[in-house]
Amino acid sequence: MKKISIVIQAALVAGILNCVAWYAFAKSIGFYEVKVYMYRNYVTFAMLVIGIFLSIYLMKRKEGGFMEFKEAVKNGILFSFILAVVMAIFNYIYYTFITPDTIDFFLSEAKNYMLQNPGKFKAEDIPKYLDGERGNFSSFKLIPPVLFFGLLVSLLVAAVLQKKNPNKISEN
């Protein structure tokens, strides 16, 4: 269990830093600015890349400079999963308690845009579209993209940092 503790600690720290950055951007720029969500995505991707690299690198150092590809990928995916769960929890808190009217604001803005451009949108399709958009604010929708990019980054970092221990006897 000690092997995983570095990865878990790094993921929790990265998740908390990501949430603090998200809230700081929202507080400084404005809770109703689209730029906040763009910056959040950039910070998330940066935390993902840096965090996976650091967690795999630190695990490799702890193991005496050796880490197999499979173990490195496993650690990277674990980091990604924990980061995604922390973000999903904060997403829920953010939209439920911090800014509960944000989703309604963005949906209202989208509805107004659609009503002002009747040639592009059919009036009967607007409620269905808005219901679908409401689902995009779901906390669970954050997890799959973070896991996907985490898997890609983990594979890349594991390929670069892998180093088999020549003294270890293979089970195969």
C-alpha positions in Angstrom: 0.0 0.0 0.0 3.0 2.3 0.5 3.6 2.3 -3.3 0.2 3.9 -4.0 0.4 6.5 -1.2 2.7 8.9 -3.2 0.3 8.7 -6.2 -2.8 9.3 -4.0 -1.2 12.2 -2.2 -0.1 13.8 -5.4 -3.6 13.4 -6.9 -5.3 14.8 -3.9 -2.9 17.8 -3.9 -3.4 18.3 -7.6 -7.2 18.0 -7.3 -7.3 20.6 -4.5 -5.0 22.9 -6.3 -7.2 22.6 -9.4 -10.4 23.4 -7.4 -8.7 26.4 -5.8 -7.6 27.6 -9.2 -11.1 27.2 -10.6 -12.6 29.1 -7.7 -9.9 31.8 -7.9 -10.5 32.3 -11.6 -14.3 32.5 -11.1 -13.9 34.9 -8.2 -11.5 37.2 -10.1 -13.0 37.0 -13.6 -16.6 36.5 -12.7 -18.7 33.5 -12.0 -20.7 34.0 -15.2 -17.8 34.3 -17.7 -17.2 31.5 -20.2 -13.4 32.1 -19.8 -13.5 30.6 -16.4 -14.4 27.2 -17.8 -11.7 27.5 -20.5 -9.1 28.3 -17.9 -10.3 25.4 -15.7 -9.7 23.0 -18.6 -6.2 24.3 -19.2 -5.4 24.0 -15.5 -6.8 20.5 -15.4 -4.8 19.4 -18.3 -1.6 20.9 -16.9 -2.3 19.3 -13.5 -2.9 16.0 -15.3 0.4 16.1 -17.2 2.6 17.4 -14.5 0.9 15.3 -11.8 1.2 12.0 -13.7 4.8 12.7 -14.6 5.7 13.6 -11.0 3.9 10.8 -9.4 5.4 8.2 -11.8 8.9 9.8 -11.4 8.6 9.8 -7.6 7.5 6.2 -7.5 10.4 5.3 -9.8 12.8 7.0 -7.5 11.3 5.3 -4.5 11.8 2.0 -6.2 15.5 2.6 -6.7 15.2 4.0 -10.2 13.3 1.0 -11.7 9.6 0.9 -12.8 8.0 -1.4 -15.3 5.6 0.0 -17.9 2.5 -1.7 -16.5 3.1 -0.4 -13.0 3.7 3.2 -14.3 0.5 3.1 -16.4 -1.4 1.8 -13.4 -0.1 4.6 -11.2 -0.9 7.2 -13.9 -4.5 6.0 -14.2 -4.9 5.9 -10.4 -3.7 9.6 -10.3 -6.2 10.5 -13.1 -9.1 8.7 -11.4 -8.5 10.4 -8.0 -8.1 13.8 -9.7 -11.3 13.3 -11.6 -13.2 12.3 -8.5 -12.0 15.3 -6.6 -13.0 17.6 -9.5 -16.4 15.9 -9.7 -17.0 16.5 -6.0 -16.0 20.1 -6.3 -18.1 20.5 -9.4 -21.1 19.4 -7.4 -20.3 21.7 -4.5 -19.7 24.6 -6.9 -23.0 24.3 -8.8 -25.0 23.4 -5.7 -23.7 25.7 -3.0 -21.3 28.3 -4.4 -23.1 29.4 -7.5 -26.4 27.6 -7.7 -27.8 29.9 -10.4 -24.9 29.6 -12.8 -26.4 26.7 -14.8 -29.7 28.6 -15.2 -27.9 31.7 -16.2 -26.0 29.9 -19.0 -29.1 28.1 -20.2 -31.0 31.4 -20.2 -28.3 33.0 -22.3 -28.4 30.0 -24.7 -32.2 30.2 -25.0 -32.0 34.0 -25.7 -29.4 33.4 -28.4 -31.6 30.7 -30.0 -34.7 32.9 -29.9 -32.8 35.8 -31.5 -31.6 33.5 -34.4 -34.8 31.7 -35.5 -33.3 30.7 -38.8 -30.7 28.5 -37.1 -32.9 26.9 -34.5 -36.5 25.5 -34.6 -38.6 26.7 -31.7 -39.8 23.1 -30.9 -36.1 21.9 -30.5 -35.1 24.5 -28.0 -36.4 22.7 -24.8 -34.9 19.4 -25.9 -31.5 21.2 -26.6 -31.6 23.0 -23.2 -32.3 19.7 -21.3 -29.3 18.2 -23.0 -27.1 21.2 -22.2 -28.2 21.0 -18.5 -26.7 17.5 -18.5 -23.4 18.9 -19.6 -23.0 20.5 -16.2 -23.2 17.1 -14.5 -20.4 16.2 -12.1 -20.1 12.7 -13.6 -19.4 14.1 -17.1 -16.0 15.4 -15.8 -14.7 11.9 -15.1 -14.5 10.3 -18.5 -12.5 13.0 -20.3 -10.0 13.3 -17.4 -9.6 9.5 -17.4 -9.2 9.4 -21.2 -6.5 12.1 -21.2 -5.0 10.6 -18.1 -4.7 7.2 -19.9 -3.0 8.9 -22.9 -0.6 10.8 -20.7 0.1 7.8 -18.6 1.0 5.6 -21.6 3.3 8.3 -22.9 5.0 9.0 -19.5 5.3 5.3 -18.8 6.9 4.6 -22.1 9.5 7.4 -21.4 10.2 6.6 -17.7 10.0 2.8 -17.7 13.1 0.9 -16.7 13.1 -2.8 -15.8 15.1 -4.0 -12.9 17.8 -6.4 -14.3 18.1 -8.2 -11.0 14.4 -9.0 -10.7 13.5 -12.5 -11.8 10.5 -12.4 -14.3 7.5 -14.5 -13.4 7.1 -15.6 -17.0 
